[in-house]
């Protein structure tokens, strides 16, 4: 467990993060869907929604609504002054069913069947500009006490991913990478070793599952070893069996590569910024300085170049370093002892 999150929760959030990063900027549905899948992997989930709020006309819209194992039609409704939406706009805090035994929740719209939910957790989507509530992420369950503290932390982190996607052009990005990627903050090798061990365990489990599947395809009746023949089972497929065994072997090849990379090495840390040009290193120095990120305009003024040129340097250096966002640069610089 790291940062208050269990290993299953970390795996679920990392998977969601990967899916969202690989998703096209205009495909918000897949972003919402990845969040629901992550929450469902952490806690028993029956209903999940994303809501966007327009306080000026007291409207709340539901671009994503999943209930009773199916998607519901998106739409908008008017919210009242005494319901959950109004409360969250005023408090900017997460709402938990246990806060009032569901009283505030049940004043608003009911999702799913007509029966009230037994547990619920709703977290705000906080805008980057002023921290105002721009939407809600809600999870409901028919299981009492379904949502523990780590579920709330996980949903708050996912809410940050959603806001980052909705306001991708905003300069005040503030993803809490340390919660899900604690190795970013580790100055030594323990964080990397922890991540390596976790990855090795998953590869071993995957290899075992693939080998078991391969054994199951090796019988003429298509059944697994030691099991009774199934009526109508297909014949053995040698090609499929060989491919499954090859994939199992590939898991251990990847393990060998990972462990070798973290084997005996010199104590002198490698500077990942060595791949950058002098101008790109100057941009990084300004961006990670003690006064914080001065923005493209501030960097341009300090270096005597145009903001457009700063954007070009930024795109280039992020690609060279394998990073997605400029906010990750400070953690990378800290990890190698610069500044």
Secondary structure, DSSP 4 states (H G I P E B T S, - for coil): -BTTB-HHHHHHHHHHHHHHHHS-TT-HHHHHHHHHHHHHHHS--SEEEEEEEEGGGTEEEEEEEEETTEE---EEEE--TTSHHHHHHHH-S-EEGGGTTTTTGGGS---SSSSPPSEEEEEEEE-TTT--EEEEEEEEESSTT---HHHHHHHHHHHHHHHHHHTTT-S-----HHHH-GGGG-SSSHHHHHHHHHHHHHHHHHHHHHHHHHHHHTSTTSPPTTSPPPTTPPPP-HHHHHHHHHHHHHHHHHHHHHHHHTSS--SSPP-GGGGS-HHHHHHHHHHTSTT---HHHHHHHHHT--HHHHHHHHHHHHHHHT-S-GGGHHHHHHHTT--
